[in-house]
Amino acid sequence: MAQLKVTQIKSEIGGKQNHRDTLRTLGLKRIGQSVVREDRPEVLGMLRAVRHLVTVEEVS
């Protein structure tokens, strides 16, 4: 499966609680931090919820 590199680009401060929880579940704690996750439907759903706070790149 493909890998996705997810980077937090905006702060979670002032956002909804479920958006903050989603960022924590993805493993993101601060602006500029990146994590690599599998391209799975569960992860894509989480990314869709916080798409305004992160950038996503495909990693081979």
PDBQT receptor file of N, H, CA, C and O in Angstrom, charges set to zero:
ATOM      1  N   MET A   1       0.828  -1.184   0.000  1.00  0.00    +0.000 N 
ATOM      2  CA  MET A   1       0.000   0.000   0.000  1.00  0.00    +0.000 C 
ATOM      3  C   MET A   1       0.872   1.247   0.000  1.00  0.00    +0.000 C 
ATOM      4  O   MET A   1       2.037   1.218   0.397  1.00  0.00    +0.000 OA
ATOM      5  N   ALA A   2       0.282   2.330  -0.451  1.00  0.00    +0.000 N 
ATOM      6  H   ALA A   2      -0.665   2.353  -0.774  1.00  0.00    +0.000 HD
ATOM      7  CA  ALA A   2       0.988   3.602  -0.487  1.00  0.00    +0.000 C 
ATOM      8  C   ALA A   2       1.108   4.178   0.927  1.00  0.00    +0.000 C 
ATOM      9  O   ALA A   2       0.322   3.860   1.820  1.00  0.00    +0.000 OA
ATOM     10  N   GLN A   3       2.086   5.009   1.095  1.00  0.00    +0.000 N 
ATOM     11  H   GLN A   3       2.724   5.267   0.370  1.00  0.00    +0.000 HD
ATOM     12  CA  GLN A   3       2.307   5.681   2.364  1.00  0.00    +0.000 C 
ATOM     13  C   GLN A   3       1.999   7.163   2.179  1.00  0.00    +0.000 C 
ATOM     14  O   GLN A   3       2.263   7.729   1.118  1.00  0.00    +0.000 OA
ATOM     15  N   LEU A   4       1.445   7.783   3.201  1.00  0.00    +0.000 N 
ATOM     16  H   LEU A   4       1.231   7.323   4.062  1.00  0.00    +0.000 HD
ATOM     17  CA  LEU A   4       1.129   9.203   3.174  1.00  0.00    +0.000 C 
ATOM     18  C   LEU A   4       1.924   9.917   4.254  1.00  0.00    +0.000 C 
ATOM     19  O   LEU A   4       1.946   9.489   5.407  1.00  0.00    +0.000 OA
ATOM     20  N   LYS A   5       2.573  11.005   3.873  1.00  0.00    +0.000 N 
ATOM     21  H   LYS A   5       2.555  11.353   2.935  1.00  0.00    +0.000 HD
ATOM     22  CA  LYS A   5       3.274  11.838   4.843  1.00  0.00    +0.000 C 
ATOM     23  C   LYS A   5       2.344  12.995   5.193  1.00  0.00    +0.000 C 
ATOM     24  O   LYS A   5       1.972  13.790   4.331  1.00  0.00    +0.000 OA
ATOM     25  N   VAL A   6       1.978  13.075   6.464  1.00  0.00    +0.000 N 
ATOM     26  H   VAL A   6       2.280  12.428   7.164  1.00  0.00    +0.000 HD
ATOM     27  CA  VAL A   6       1.034  14.079   6.942  1.00  0.00    +0.000 C 
ATOM     28  C   VAL A   6       1.800  15.072   7.802  1.00  0.00    +0.000 C 
ATOM     29  O   VAL A   6       2.494  14.680   8.740  1.00  0.00    +0.000 OA
ATOM     30  N   THR A   7       1.677  16.362   7.486  1.00  0.00    +0.000 N 
ATOM     31  H   THR A   7       1.114  16.681   6.724  1.00  0.00    +0.000 HD
ATOM     32  CA  THR A   7       2.366  17.422   8.214  1.00  0.00    +0.000 C 
ATOM     33  C   THR A   7       1.344  18.421   8.724  1.00  0.00    +0.000 C 
ATOM     34  O   THR A   7       0.492  18.889   7.969  1.00  0.00    +0.000 OA
ATOM     35  N   GLN A   8       1.430  18.746  10.006  1.00  0.00    +0.000 N 
ATOM     36  H   GLN A   8       2.122  18.365  10.619  1.00  0.00    +0.000 HD
ATOM     37  CA  GLN A   8       0.526  19.748  10.577  1.00  0.00    +0.000 C 
ATOM     38  C   GLN A   8       1.049  21.124  10.207  1.00  0.00    +0.000 C 
ATOM     39  O   GLN A   8       2.218  21.429  10.446  1.00  0.00    +0.000 OA
ATOM     40  N   ILE A   9       0.182  21.972   9.616  1.00  0.00    +0.000 N 
ATOM     41  H   ILE A   9      -0.768  21.724   9.422  1.00  0.00    +0.000 HD
ATOM     42  CA  ILE A   9       0.609  23.291   9.180  1.00  0.00    +0.000 C 
ATOM     43  C   ILE A   9      -0.079  24.419   9.937  1.00  0.00    +0.000 C 
ATOM     44  O   ILE A   9       0.369  25.564   9.886  1.00  0.00    +0.000 OA
ATOM     45  N   LYS A  10      -1.164  24.106  10.638  1.00  0.00    +0.000 N 
ATOM     46  H   LYS A  10      -1.528  23.175  10.680  1.00  0.00    +0.000 HD
ATOM     47  CA  LYS A  10      -1.874  25.119  11.411  1.00  0.00    +0.000 C 
ATOM     48  C   LYS A  10      -2.109  24.616  12.825  1.00  0.00    +0.000 C 
ATOM     49  O   LYS A  10      -2.097  23.414  13.087  1.00  0.00    +0.000 OA
ATOM     50  N   SER A  11      -2.323  25.566  13.732  1.00  0.00    +0.000 N 
ATOM     51  H   SER A  11      -2.333  26.543  13.519  1.00  0.00    +0.000 HD
ATOM     52  CA  SER A  11      -2.546  25.238  15.133  1.00  0.00    +0.000 C 
ATOM     53  C   SER A  11      -3.935  24.664  15.353  1.00  0.00    +0.000 C 
ATOM     54  O   SER A  11      -4.882  24.983  14.634  1.00  0.00    +0.000 OA
ATOM     55  N   GLU A  12      -4.033  23.825  16.347  1.00  0.00    +0.000 N 
ATOM     56  H   GLU A  12      -3.263  23.566  16.932  1.00  0.00    +0.000 HD
ATOM     57  CA  GLU A  12      -5.317  23.258  16.745  1.00  0.00    +0.000 C 
ATOM     58  C   GLU A  12      -6.042  24.158  17.743  1.00  0.00    +0.000 C 
ATOM     59  O   GLU A  12      -7.207  23.918  18.061  1.00  0.00    +0.000 OA
ATOM     60  N   ILE A  13      -5.366  25.184  18.235  1.00  0.00    +0.000 N 
ATOM     61  H   ILE A  13      -4.420  25.379  17.977  1.00  0.00    +0.000 HD
ATOM     62  CA  ILE A  13      -5.954  26.075  19.233  1.00  0.00    +0.000 C 
ATOM     63  C   ILE A  13      -7.167  26.779  18.630  1.00  0.00    +0.000 C 
ATOM     64  O   ILE A  13      -7.100  27.305  17.519  1.00  0.00    +0.000 OA
ATOM     65  N   GLY A  14      -8.246  26.785  19.352  1.00  0.00    +0.000 N 
ATOM     66  H   GLY A  14      -8.300  26.357  20.255  1.00  0.00    +0.000 HD
ATOM     67  CA  GLY A  14      -9.465  27.430  18.897  1.00  0.00    +0.000 C 
ATOM     68  C   GLY A  14     -10.321  26.539  18.017  1.00  0.00    +0.000 C 
ATOM     69  O   GLY A  14     -11.413  26.931  17.604  1.00  0.00    +0.000 OA
ATOM     70  N   GLY A  15      -9.830  25.344  17.731  1.00  0.00    +0.000 N 
ATOM     71  H   GLY A  15      -8.944  25.025  18.067  1.00  0.00    +0.000 HD
ATOM     72  CA  GLY A  15     -10.592  24.422  16.903  1.00  0.00    +0.000 C 
ATOM     73  C   GLY A  15     -11.539  23.579  17.716  1.00  0.00    +0.000 C 
ATOM     74  O   GLY A  15     -11.565  23.661  18.943  1.00  0.00    +0.000 OA
ATOM     75  N   LYS A  16     -12.309  22.776  17.039  1.00  0.00    +0.000 N 
ATOM     76  H   LYS A  16     -12.288  22.709  16.041  1.00  0.00    +0.000 HD
ATOM     77  CA  LYS A  16     -13.245  21.890  17.710  1.00  0.00    +0.000 C 
ATOM     78  C   LYS A  16     -12.501  20.759  18.410  1.00  0.00    +0.000 C 
ATOM     79  O   LYS A  16     -11.412  20.363  17.994  1.00  0.00    +0.000 OA
ATOM     80  N   GLN A  17     -13.097  20.253  19.465  1.00  0.00    +0.000 N 
ATOM     81  H   GLN A  17     -13.981  20.574  19.804  1.00  0.00    +0.000 HD
ATOM     82  CA  GLN A  17     -12.468  19.182  20.247  1.00  0.00    +0.000 C 
ATOM     83  C   GLN A  17     -12.237  17.943  19.392  1.00  0.00    +0.000 C 
ATOM     84  O   GLN A  17     -11.202  17.290  19.532  1.00  0.00    +0.000 OA
ATOM     85  N   ASN A  18     -13.178  17.600  18.508  1.00  0.00    +0.000 N 
ATOM     86  H   ASN A  18     -14.019  18.130  18.395  1.00  0.00    +0.000 HD
ATOM     87  CA  ASN A  18     -12.983  16.400  17.700  1.00  0.00    +0.000 C 
ATOM     88  C   ASN A  18     -11.837  16.580  16.700  1.00  0.00    +0.000 C 
ATOM     89  O   ASN A  18     -11.205  15.591  16.329  1.00  0.00    +0.000 OA
ATOM     90  N   HIS A  19     -11.548  17.806  16.252  1.00  0.00    +0.000 N 
ATOM     91  H   HIS A  19     -12.062  18.609  16.554  1.00  0.00    +0.000 HD
ATOM     92  CA  HIS A  19     -10.400  18.038  15.384  1.00  0.00    +0.000 C 
ATOM     93  C   HIS A  19      -9.102  17.869  16.165  1.00  0.00    +0.000 C 
ATOM     94  O   HIS A  19      -8.138  17.296  15.657  1.00  0.00    +0.000 OA
ATOM     95  N   ARG A  20      -9.074  18.366  17.400  1.00  0.00    +0.000 N 
ATOM     96  H   ARG A  20      -9.857  18.831  17.813  1.00  0.00    +0.000 HD
ATOM     97  CA  ARG A  20      -7.874  18.187  18.233  1.00  0.00    +0.000 C 
ATOM     98  C   ARG A  20      -7.638  16.711  18.512  1.00  0.00    +0.000 C 
ATOM     99  O   ARG A  20      -6.502  16.239  18.470  1.00  0.00    +0.000 OA
ATOM    100  N   ASP A  21      -8.717  15.979  18.797  1.00  0.00    +0.000 N 
ATOM    101  H   ASP A  21      -9.640  16.362  18.831  1.00  0.00    +0.000 HD
ATOM    102  CA  ASP A  21      -8.588  14.543  19.054  1.00  0.00    +0.000 C 
ATOM    103  C   ASP A  21      -8.104  13.797  17.821  1.00  0.00    +0.000 C 
ATOM    104  O   ASP A  21      -7.307  12.865  17.932  1.00  0.00    +0.000 OA
ATOM    105  N   THR A  22      -8.575  14.196  16.651  1.00  0.00    +0.000 N 
ATOM    106  H   THR A  22      -9.222  14.954  16.561  1.00  0.00    +0.000 HD
ATOM    107  CA  THR A  22      -8.164  13.546  15.410  1.00  0.00    +0.000 C 
ATOM    108  C   THR A  22      -6.680  13.773  15.146  1.00  0.00    +0.000 C 
ATOM    109  O   THR A  22      -5.979  12.848  14.734  1.00  0.00    +0.000 OA
ATOM    110  N   LEU A  23      -6.192  14.990  15.376  1.00  0.00    +0.000 N 
ATOM    111  H   LEU A  23      -6.761  15.741  15.710  1.00  0.00    +0.000 HD
ATOM    112  CA  LEU A  23      -4.766  15.254  15.198  1.00  0.00    +0.000 C 
ATOM    113  C   LEU A  23      -3.937  14.389  16.144  1.00  0.00    +0.000 C 
ATOM    114  O   LEU A  23      -2.908  13.847  15.742  1.00  0.00    +0.000 OA
ATOM    115  N   ARG A  24      -4.369  14.255  17.380  1.00  0.00    +0.000 N 
ATOM    116  H   ARG A  24      -5.206  14.695  17.707  1.00  0.00    +0.000 HD
ATOM    117  CA  ARG A  24      -3.649  13.413  18.347  1.00  0.00    +0.000 C 
ATOM    118  C   ARG A  24      -3.658  11.956  17.910  1.00  0.00    +0.000 C 
ATOM    119  O   ARG A  24      -2.653  11.259  18.047  1.00  0.00    +0.000 OA
ATOM    120  N   THR A  25      -4.783  11.492  17.385  1.00  0.00    +0.000 N 
ATOM    121  H   THR A  25      -5.600  12.058  17.273  1.00  0.00    +0.000 HD
ATOM    122  CA  THR A  25      -4.888  10.108  16.922  1.00  0.00    +0.000 C 
ATOM    123  C   THR A  25      -3.945   9.859  15.755  1.00  0.00    +0.000 C 
ATOM    124  O   THR A  25      -3.369   8.778  15.635  1.00  0.00    +0.000 OA
ATOM    125  N   LEU A  26      -3.788  10.861  14.896  1.00  0.00    +0.000 N 
ATOM    126  H   LEU A  26      -4.256  11.739  14.993  1.00  0.00    +0.000 HD
ATOM    127  CA  LEU A  26      -2.848  10.736  13.778  1.00  0.00    +0.000 C 
ATOM    128  C   LEU A  26      -1.399  10.786  14.259  1.00  0.00    +0.000 C 
ATOM    129  O   LEU A  26      -0.494  10.381  13.529  1.00  0.00    +0.000 OA
ATOM    130  N   GLY A  27      -1.166  11.279  15.478  1.00  0.00    +0.000 N 
ATOM    131  H   GLY A  27      -1.901  11.608  16.071  1.00  0.00    +0.000 HD
ATOM    132  CA  GLY A  27       0.182  11.348  16.024  1.00  0.00    +0.000 C 
ATOM    133  C   GLY A  27       0.809  12.716  15.892  1.00  0.00    +0.000 C 
ATOM    134  O   GLY A  27       2.026  12.849  16.021  1.00  0.00    +0.000 OA
ATOM    135  N   LEU A  28       0.007  13.742  15.635  1.00  0.00    +0.000 N 
ATOM    136  H   LEU A  28      -0.981  13.635  15.529  1.00  0.00    +0.000 HD
ATOM    137  CA  LEU A  28       0.525  15.103  15.463  1.00  0.00    +0.000 C 
ATOM    138  C   LEU A  28       0.293  15.902  16.732  1.00  0.00    +0.000 C 
ATOM    139  O   LEU A  28      -0.814  15.923  17.271  1.00  0.00    +0.000 OA
ATOM    140  N   LYS A  29       1.359  16.570  17.212  1.00  0.00    +0.000 N 
ATOM    141  H   LYS A  29       2.258  16.554  16.774  1.00  0.00    +0.000 HD
ATOM    142  CA  LYS A  29       1.269  17.327  18.454  1.00  0.00    +0.000 C 
ATOM    143  C   LYS A  29       1.633  18.791  18.286  1.00  0.00    +0.000 C 
ATOM    144  O   LYS A  29       1.261  19.612  19.124  1.00  0.00    +0.000 OA
ATOM    145  N   ARG A  30       2.352  19.141  17.223  1.00  0.00    +0.000 N 
ATOM    146  H   ARG A  30       2.654  18.474  16.542  1.00  0.00    +0.000 HD
ATOM    147  CA  ARG A  30       2.789  20.527  17.063  1.00  0.00    +0.000 C 
ATOM    148  C   ARG A  30       2.895  20.892  15.590  1.00  0.00    +0.000 C 
ATOM    149  O   ARG A  30       2.973  20.018  14.726  1.00  0.00    +0.000 OA
ATOM    150  N   ILE A  31       2.896  22.176  15.316  1.00  0.00    +0.000 N 
ATOM    151  H   ILE A  31       2.832  22.886  16.018  1.00  0.00    +0.000 HD
ATOM    152  CA  ILE A  31       3.013  22.661  13.947  1.00  0.00    +0.000 C 
ATOM    153  C   ILE A  31       4.377  22.265  13.398  1.00  0.00    +0.000 C 
ATOM    154  O   ILE A  31       5.394  22.409  14.077  1.00  0.00    +0.000 OA
ATOM    155  N   GLY A  32       4.394  21.772  12.175  1.00  0.00    +0.000 N 
ATOM    156  H   GLY A  32       3.568  21.655  11.623  1.00  0.00    +0.000 HD
ATOM    157  CA  GLY A  32       5.634  21.365  11.528  1.00  0.00    +0.000 C 
ATOM    158  C   GLY A  32       5.983  19.904  11.721  1.00  0.00    +0.000 C 
ATOM    159  O   GLY A  32       6.877  19.389  11.050  1.00  0.00    +0.000 OA
ATOM    160  N   GLN A  33       5.300  19.233  12.618  1.00  0.00    +0.000 N 
ATOM    161  H   GLN A  33       4.574  19.651  13.163  1.00  0.00    +0.000 HD
ATOM    162  CA  GLN A  33       5.571  17.820  12.858  1.00  0.00    +0.000 C 
ATOM    163  C   GLN A  33       4.965  16.981  11.738  1.00  0.00    +0.000 C 
ATOM    164  O   GLN A  33       3.869  17.270  11.256  1.00  0.00    +0.000 OA
ATOM    165  N   SER A  34       5.693  15.933  11.325  1.00  0.00    +0.000 N 
ATOM    166  H   SER A  34       6.583  15.699  11.716  1.00  0.00    +0.000 HD
ATOM    167  CA  SER A  34       5.222  15.051  10.259  1.00  0.00    +0.000 C 
ATOM    168  C   SER A  34       5.187  13.616  10.740  1.00  0.00    +0.000 C 
ATOM    169  O   SER A  34       5.997  13.205  11.571  1.00  0.00    +0.000 OA
ATOM    170  N   VAL A  35       4.242  12.858  10.211  1.00  0.00    +0.000 N 
ATOM    171  H   VAL A  35       3.583  13.192   9.536  1.00  0.00    +0.000 HD
ATOM    172  CA  VAL A  35       4.144  11.437  10.467  1.00  0.00    +0.000 C 
ATOM    173  C   VAL A  35       3.836  10.740   9.151  1.00  0.00    +0.000 C 
ATOM    174  O   VAL A  35       3.283  11.347   8.234  1.00  0.00    +0.000 OA
ATOM    175  N   VAL A  36       4.193   9.470   9.060  1.00  0.00    +0.000 N 
ATOM    176  H   VAL A  36       4.642   8.976   9.804  1.00  0.00    +0.000 HD
ATOM    177  CA  VAL A  36       3.902   8.677   7.874  1.00  0.00    +0.000 C 
ATOM    178  C   VAL A  36       2.860   7.634   8.259  1.00  0.00    +0.000 C 
ATOM    179  O   VAL A  36       3.040   6.894   9.226  1.00  0.00    +0.000 OA
ATOM    180  N   ARG A  37       1.773   7.581   7.498  1.00  0.00    +0.000 N 
ATOM    181  H   ARG A  37       1.627   8.182   6.713  1.00  0.00    +0.000 HD
ATOM    182  CA  ARG A  37       0.677   6.655   7.755  1.00  0.00    +0.000 C 
ATOM    183  C   ARG A  37       0.342   5.907   6.468  1.00  0.00    +0.000 C 
ATOM    184  O   ARG A  37       0.605   6.395   5.369  1.00  0.00    +0.000 OA
ATOM    185  N   GLU A  38      -0.242   4.720   6.616  1.00  0.00    +0.000 N 
ATOM    186  H   GLU A  38      -0.455   4.323   7.509  1.00  0.00    +0.000 HD
ATOM    187  CA  GLU A  38      -0.686   3.953   5.456  1.00  0.00    +0.000 C 
ATOM    188  C   GLU A  38      -1.899   4.603   4.826  1.00  0.00    +0.000 C 
ATOM    189  O   GLU A  38      -2.692   5.256   5.504  1.00  0.00    +0.000 OA
ATOM    190  N   ASP A  39      -2.035   4.419   3.533  1.00  0.00    +0.000 N 
ATOM    191  H   ASP A  39      -1.390   3.888   2.982  1.00  0.00    +0.000 HD
ATOM    192  CA  ASP A  39      -3.177   4.941   2.790  1.00  0.00    +0.000 C 
ATOM    193  C   ASP A  39      -4.352   3.986   2.971  1.00  0.00    +0.000 C 
ATOM    194  O   ASP A  39      -4.592   3.112   2.138  1.00  0.00    +0.000 OA
ATOM    195  N   ARG A  40      -5.083   4.165   4.078  1.00  0.00    +0.000 N 
ATOM    196  H   ARG A  40      -4.887   4.875   4.755  1.00  0.00    +0.000 HD
ATOM    197  CA  ARG A  40      -6.212   3.304   4.410  1.00  0.00    +0.000 C 
ATOM    198  C   ARG A  40      -7.472   4.153   4.536  1.00  0.00    +0.000 C 
ATOM    199  O   ARG A  40      -7.381   5.353   4.796  1.00  0.00    +0.000 OA
ATOM    200  N   PRO A  41      -8.636   3.556   4.358  1.00  0.00    +0.000 N 
ATOM    201  CA  PRO A  41      -9.882   4.323   4.452  1.00  0.00    +0.000 C 
ATOM    202  C   PRO A  41     -10.066   5.034   5.793  1.00  0.00    +0.000 C 
ATOM    203  O   PRO A  41     -10.609   6.138   5.837  1.00  0.00    +0.000 OA
ATOM    204  N   GLU A  42      -9.621   4.415   6.881  1.00  0.00    +0.000 N 
ATOM    205  H   GLU A  42      -9.181   3.518   6.845  1.00  0.00    +0.000 HD
ATOM    206  CA  GLU A  42      -9.758   5.027   8.199  1.00  0.00    +0.000 C 
ATOM    207  C   GLU A  42      -8.924   6.301   8.295  1.00  0.00    +0.000 C 
ATOM    208  O   GLU A  42      -9.378   7.324   8.808  1.00  0.00    +0.000 OA
ATOM    209  N   VAL A  43      -7.706   6.218   7.795  1.00  0.00    +0.000 N 
ATOM    210  H   VAL A  43      -7.336   5.388   7.378  1.00  0.00    +0.000 HD
ATOM    211  CA  VAL A  43      -6.798   7.368   7.834  1.00  0.00    +0.000 C 
ATOM    212  C   VAL A  43      -7.308   8.464   6.902  1.00  0.00    +0.000 C 
ATOM    213  O   VAL A  43      -7.250   9.644   7.250  1.00  0.00    +0.000 OA
ATOM    214  N   LEU A  44      -7.802   8.093   5.734  1.00  0.00    +0.000 N 
ATOM    215  H   LEU A  44      -7.849   7.135   5.452  1.00  0.00    +0.000 HD
ATOM    216  CA  LEU A  44      -8.325   9.086   4.798  1.00  0.00    +0.000 C 
ATOM    217  C   LEU A  44      -9.519   9.828   5.392  1.00  0.00    +0.000 C 
ATOM    218  O   LEU A  44      -9.676  11.028   5.164  1.00  0.00    +0.000 OA
ATOM    219  N   GLY A  45     -10.350   9.136   6.142  1.00  0.00    +0.000 N 
ATOM    220  H   GLY A  45     -10.222   8.162   6.327  1.00  0.00    +0.000 HD
ATOM    221  CA  GLY A  45     -11.477   9.791   6.805  1.00  0.00    +0.000 C 
ATOM    222  C   GLY A  45     -11.011  10.791   7.851  1.00  0.00    +0.000 C 
ATOM    223  O   GLY A  45     -11.581  11.876   7.968  1.00  0.00    +0.000 OA
ATOM    224  N   MET A  46      -9.972  10.435   8.619  1.00  0.00    +0.000 N 
ATOM    225  H   MET A  46      -9.509   9.553   8.524  1.00  0.00    +0.000 HD
ATOM    226  CA  MET A  46      -9.429  11.359   9.603  1.00  0.00    +0.000 C 
ATOM    227  C   MET A  46      -8.825  12.576   8.925  1.00  0.00    +0.000 C 
ATOM    228  O   MET A  46      -8.992  13.704   9.390  1.00  0.00    +0.000 OA
ATOM    229  N   LEU A  47      -8.120  12.344   7.818  1.00  0.00    +0.000 N 
ATOM    230  H   LEU A  47      -7.985  11.428   7.440  1.00  0.00    +0.000 HD
ATOM    231  CA  LEU A  47      -7.502  13.453   7.099  1.00  0.00    +0.000 C 
ATOM    232  C   LEU A  47      -8.555  14.383   6.506  1.00  0.00    +0.000 C 
ATOM    233  O   LEU A  47      -8.357  15.597   6.464  1.00  0.00    +0.000 OA
ATOM    234  N   ARG A  48      -9.656  13.830   6.057  1.00  0.00    +0.000 N 
ATOM    235  H   ARG A  48      -9.817  12.844   6.091  1.00  0.00    +0.000 HD
ATOM    236  CA  ARG A  48     -10.727  14.651   5.510  1.00  0.00    +0.000 C 
ATOM    237  C   ARG A  48     -11.289  15.590   6.575  1.00  0.00    +0.000 C 
ATOM    238  O   ARG A  48     -11.668  16.721   6.271  1.00  0.00    +0.000 OA
ATOM    239  N   ALA A  49     -11.342  15.123   7.819  1.00  0.00    +0.000 N 
ATOM    240  H   ALA A  49     -11.034  14.204   8.065  1.00  0.00    +0.000 HD
ATOM    241  CA  ALA A  49     -11.889  15.933   8.908  1.00  0.00    +0.000 C 
ATOM    242  C   ALA A  49     -10.982  17.111   9.264  1.00  0.00    +0.000 C 
ATOM    243  O   ALA A  49     -11.471  18.164   9.674  1.00  0.00    +0.000 OA
ATOM    244  N   VAL A  50      -9.667  16.943   9.110  1.00  0.00    +0.000 N 
ATOM    245  H   VAL A  50      -9.271  16.087   8.777  1.00  0.00    +0.000 HD
ATOM    246  CA  VAL A  50      -8.721  17.995   9.507  1.00  0.00    +0.000 C 
ATOM    247  C   VAL A  50      -7.916  18.512   8.314  1.00  0.00    +0.000 C 
ATOM    248  O   VAL A  50      -6.783  18.965   8.477  1.00  0.00    +0.000 OA
ATOM    249  N   ARG A  51      -8.497  18.443   7.119  1.00  0.00    +0.000 N 
ATOM    250  H   ARG A  51      -9.417  18.075   6.986  1.00  0.00    +0.000 HD
ATOM    251  CA  ARG A  51      -7.760  18.826   5.903  1.00  0.00    +0.000 C 
ATOM    252  C   ARG A  51      -7.326  20.286   5.902  1.00  0.00    +0.000 C 
ATOM    253  O   ARG A  51      -6.393  20.647   5.184  1.00  0.00    +0.000 OA
ATOM    254  N   HIS A  52      -7.982  21.133   6.693  1.00  0.00    +0.000 N 
ATOM    255  H   HIS A  52      -8.740  20.840   7.276  1.00  0.00    +0.000 HD
ATOM    256  CA  HIS A  52      -7.612  22.544   6.760  1.00  0.00    +0.000 C 
ATOM    257  C   HIS A  52      -6.434  22.780   7.709  1.00  0.00    +0.000 C 
ATOM    258  O   HIS A  52      -5.910  23.893   7.771  1.00  0.00    +0.000 OA
ATOM    259  N   LEU A  53      -6.014  21.756   8.442  1.00  0.00    +0.000 N 
ATOM    260  H   LEU A  53      -6.440  20.853   8.391  1.00  0.00    +0.000 HD
ATOM    261  CA  LEU A  53      -4.912  21.893   9.399  1.00  0.00    +0.000 C 
ATOM    262  C   LEU A  53      -3.647  21.163   8.965  1.00  0.00    +0.000 C 
ATOM    263  O   LEU A  53      -2.594  21.353   9.574  1.00  0.00    +0.000 OA
ATOM    264  N   VAL A  54      -3.724  20.339   7.934  1.00  0.00    +0.000 N 
ATOM    265  H   VAL A  54      -4.579  20.185   7.439  1.00  0.00    +0.000 HD
ATOM    266  CA  VAL A  54      -2.585  19.500   7.541  1.00  0.00    +0.000 C 
ATOM    267  C   VAL A  54      -2.351  19.565   6.033  1.00  0.00    +0.000 C 
ATOM    268  O   VAL A  54      -3.216  19.983   5.263  1.00  0.00    +0.000 OA
ATOM    269  N   THR A  55      -1.148  19.136   5.641  1.00  0.00    +0.000 N 
ATOM    270  H   THR A  55      -0.445  18.797   6.266  1.00  0.00    +0.000 HD
ATOM    271  CA  THR A  55      -0.856  18.864   4.232  1.00  0.00    +0.000 C 
ATOM    272  C   THR A  55      -0.521  17.394   4.118  1.00  0.00    +0.000 C 
ATOM    273  O   THR A  55      -0.008  16.786   5.058  1.00  0.00    +0.000 OA
ATOM    274  N   VAL A  56      -0.815  16.824   2.958  1.00  0.00    +0.000 N 
ATOM    275  H   VAL A  56      -1.231  17.317   2.194  1.00  0.00    +0.000 HD
ATOM    276  CA  VAL A  56      -0.619  15.402   2.737  1.00  0.00    +0.000 C 
ATOM    277  C   VAL A  56       0.196  15.204   1.460  1.00  0.00    +0.000 C 
ATOM    278  O   VAL A  56      -0.108  15.784   0.418  1.00  0.00    +0.000 OA
ATOM    279  N   GLU A  57       1.249  14.365   1.558  1.00  0.00    +0.000 N 
ATOM    280  H   GLU A  57       1.496  13.893   2.405  1.00  0.00    +0.000 HD
ATOM    281  CA  GLU A  57       2.075  14.028   0.417  1.00  0.00    +0.000 C 
ATOM    282  C   GLU A  57       2.143  12.520   0.327  1.00  0.00    +0.000 C 
ATOM    283  O   GLU A  57       2.143  11.833   1.349  1.00  0.00    +0.000 OA
ATOM    284  N   GLU A  58       2.202  11.996  -0.891  1.00  0.00    +0.000 N 
ATOM    285  H   GLU A  58       2.202  12.554  -1.721  1.00  0.00    +0.000 HD
ATOM    286  CA  GLU A  58       2.364  10.558  -1.064  1.00  0.00    +0.000 C 
ATOM    287  C   GLU A  58       3.853  10.234  -1.065  1.00  0.00    +0.000 C 
ATOM    288  O   GLU A  58       4.639  10.894  -1.745  1.00  0.00    +0.000 OA
ATOM    289  N   VAL A  59       4.237   9.211  -0.297  1.00  0.00    +0.000 N 
ATOM    290  H   VAL A  59       3.599   8.675   0.256  1.00  0.00    +0.000 HD
ATOM    291  CA  VAL A  59       5.620   8.776  -0.183  1.00  0.00    +0.000 C 
ATOM    292  C   VAL A  59       5.713   7.371  -0.751  1.00  0.00    +0.000 C 
ATOM    293  O   VAL A  59       4.880   6.516  -0.450  1.00  0.00    +0.000 OA
ATOM    294  N   SER A  60       6.723   7.136  -1.570  1.00  0.00    +0.000 N 
ATOM    295  H   SER A  60       7.400   7.831  -1.815  1.00  0.00    +0.000 HD
ATOM    296  CA  SER A  60       6.853   5.795  -2.162  1.00  0.00    +0.000 C 
ATOM    297  C   SER A  60       7.492   4.817  -1.212  1.00  0.00    +0.000 C 
ATOM    298  O   SER A  60       7.673   3.649  -1.557  1.00  0.00    +0.000 OA
TER     299      SER A  60
